[in-house]
Amino acid sequence: MIRRMISFFALAIALAGLTPVSVSAADAGTVLVTGANRGIGLEFARQYAAKGYKVIATARKPAEATELNALAKADPDITVEALDVSDLAAIDALAAKYKGTAVDILINNAGITGFPEKQRFGTIDYASFDDVMNTNVRGPLKMTEAFTEHLVASKQKKVLVMTSSEGSIAGATSNRQPFYRSSKAAVNMVMKNISYPLKDKGIAVALINPGPVDTDMMAGARGRMPLRTTELAVRELSTIMETLTLDKTATFFNFDGTTMPW
């Protein structure tokens, strides 16, 4: 009834020759982004808010998320929440806080690479290995499980998992970042598995390799290889999400929409 009234008033304004206020924002939905304090996560928050979505943006240390806080201050549709995705109890608490809120798109973006010096075969730091796996694998799994009912209640019902070409076993031709590579291969398998029960609930999953993007994670590659801007990368990833359907669920996408080898 309310939407009909809004549409009626919008039509009346248009017929009167006035500039109408957009009514699409009310129907855009809600997006939850983990690791939204910088890089791709921050840009996801920015772009989805600009499209009229309500954005729940999480960061491990919100007090230090200067750009995200500035973005939220300028846009009341962005809410900043503290969350470490390796903390299972914290994920449950966040899900409980938003109980009854429909989440259209869950973006599992938070991730870490681990320190290279702790991944060298012969002197492996197994505590560091656990940190990478807990953040990059267990985190997206728990987030998706905890927010399943929120997704079911939404219109779009979509989950994005930020994976990597480094998780492609077929593409591994040298010893490089074994913790990070293993975590991305593992999150691909975990999400592929749970995509079956999620599909039964109408939820589609996209595993996406963002490619080379100019973020802090890729700082070492600056000047050595071409890096895309976060603005361009998020537009590309969002395009994949817009066209995601259940028949494509658990596809391992490259940022250009092509399929990556497992």
N, C-alpha and C positions, 0 to 999 in steps of 0.2 A: 504494500500500500504506500509506504514512504517513498520507495523508488519510483512508483508511478507519479506521485506528486512532484518529485524532483524533476522527472522527465517532462511533465506538463509545464512546469515553470520555465524550464530551459527552452522549451519550444515557444512559449509565450514571449520570452525575452528575444529569441531569434526573430520571431515574426514582427516584433516591435522595432527591429533594426538595431538593437543594442548588442554589446559584446557579451556573450553568455559566459557564465562561470562554468568551468569544466565539471561535469558530474561523474566522469569516468573514475576519478580518484576514489570515490566512495566504494567502487566495485573492484579496485585493484587487488586488494588482499593484503596478506602479511607475509613477510620474508624474515627468516631467522638466519643470521650470518655469524659463524664462529670465527675468531681471529680477525675481527673487523677493525683493529686498532691501526693497521697500516697496510700498504701494498694493495693486493687484489681484494682482500676483504673490505678494506676501507672504501675502495672504488665501487664494490658491489653495493654497499650501504648508500653511497652517494647516488648512484644511478637508479637504484630501485626506489629510493625516496623521491627522486625527481619524476619518476613515472607515476607517483601517487600511491605507492605502497606504504604501509606501516612497516617499519624495520626494527627488529630486535637485534641489536648489534652487541656481540660479546667480546670481551677482552680480558686477559688474565689480570692485568693491572690497569683498571679504568682511570685511576688518578694520573697515570703517566701517558694516557692516550690523548695527547693534546689535539691532534687534528680531528679525531673522532668526536671529542667533546665539543669542539668548535662547530662541527657539522650538526650535532644534536642540538646545540644551543640555538642554531639558526633555523632548525626544522623540528617542530614538535612531534612529527611523525616518526622520529628516530629515538629509540630508547636504548641507552647503554646499560649493559648488565655485566657484572663480574662473573667470569667463568674460566676455569682451567679444565679443559676437556679430558685431562688425565685423572680428574677427581670425580669418581662415579657418584658420590653422594651429592656433590655440587650440581651435577647434571640432573639428578632426580629432584633436587630442590627447585631448580629453574623450571623443570617441567611441571612441578606442582604449583608453582607461582602462576604459571600461565594456563593452568587447568581451565578448560572451557573456551580457550582462545584457539581459533582455527589458524593453522600455519600452512599457507599455500606452498611455499618453497623453503625447504631446509637446505642451507648451503654449508656443508662441512668443509670449511676452508682452513681452519687452524691446523698447523703442522710445523714440524721442526726437522732439520737435516741431521743434527748431531754434529759434534766436532770431528773433523777429519782425522786428527791425531789419535782419537780414541777408537777408530775403526780399522786400524792397521792390523792385519793378520799377524799373530805372534805376540801382540801386546794389546789385545782387545779389552776394552773396558765394558764389562757386561752390564754394569749399572746404567751406563749411558745407552746401551742397546735397549734396555728395558724402558728407558725414558722415551726413546724414539718410537718404539712399538706401542707403548701405552697412549701416546699422543696421536700418532698417525693411523693406528689400526683400531685399538680399543675405543678411542674417543669417538670416531664417526659411527662405529657400531652401536655404542651406548646412546649417543645422541639420537640416532635413528630409531632405536628401540623405545627410548623414553618419550619421544615426540610422535610416535606412530598414531596415537589417537587424535592428536592435534592435526596431523596431516589428513587423516580420514575425514575429519570434520570440515575440511576446506574444499574449495572448488577445484584447484589445480592438482593438488596431491603429487608434488614432485620433490625429489631429493637429488642434490648435486654433491658429488664427492670429488674433491680436488685431488686427483691422483697425478701421475707423471709418466712420461715416456721412460723414465728410469725404472719403472716397475714392470716394464716389458722384458720378460725372460728371453724372448727371441732377440731382443736388441742388446743384450749384455754381451759385449765382446772383450771386456777388460775388467780388471778389479778396480772398482771405483765406488766409494760410499756404500759399502755393503749393508749398513744399518738402514739408511734411507731407501735404497733400492728394495731391500727385503720388505720394508714397511709398506711400500706402494704396491708391490706384488701381492702382499698379504691383504691389504684393504680391498684390492680388486676382487680377490677370491671371497673374502667375507661378504662383500656387498652383492656379489654374484649369487651367493648362496641365499642370503635373506631376501633377494629380489623376488623369489618365488612366493613366499608367504605375503610379501608386500603387494605383489601383483594381484593376489586374491582379494586384497583390500582396495584395489584401484590405485595403488601408489606406484609411480614410475621412478626409476633410478637412473641417473646418468653418471658415468665415471669419465671424467674429462681431464685430459692433459692440457694445461694452459700454455705450454710451449715456453720459449724464451721471453720473459717479461722483465722489464726494468724495475726490480724490487730489491729490497735489502738482501734477500736470499741469493740473488744473482749478481750482487755487487762485484764479485770477483771476475765476472765475465764482461764487465763494462769496458768498452774499447777493444775487446778481443773478438766479439761477435755481435751481430745486430740484435738488439732487444726491442720488443714492442712496448708501447706505453701501457700502463694499467688501464687507461681509458679505453683503448682499442681492444685490449684483451678481454675486458669485461663485456664489451659490446658483442664480441664474438661468442663468448661463453653463454651470454644471455640469449643469443639467437638460437643456440642449440637447445636451451631449456624451453624456449617458446615453441619449438617444433617437436619436443619430446612427447612420445606417445607410449602406451603400454607395450605395444609390439616391438619397441626399441629399448625396453628396459634392460638395464645392466650392460648396455653396449659400452665398450671402451673407446670413447671418442677422442680424436685429436681436436685441437682448437678450431680447425677449419671445417669440422663436421665430418671428416673422413674417419674410418675405423682404424684403430691401432692394433698391432699384433700382440697377443697375450705373451 
